[in-house]
């Protein structure tokens, strides 16, 4: 899902791939679609929160491959040992 934080900043919310579709490129296609939609909406930045645990490493690697970089908490988020925050300029 794509949430508007303000007219120039969007947030990726709750992106998850079904176990039966892992490693088939589905997450890559969904993420590409979300980024394209964010650009159509005129957002200049797209951010997300994801888990810091090892099980979230594939997701973090995917986001990194699309140019997302680690950042400070944004919007109403606060530092949390179970979370990491990432952002990308569009």
Secondary structure, DSSP 8 states (H G I E B T S, - for coil): -EEEEETTEEEE------GGGTTTTHHHHHHHHHHHHHHHTT-SEEEEEEE-SGGGHHHHHHHHHTT-EEE---TT----TTEEEEEEE-
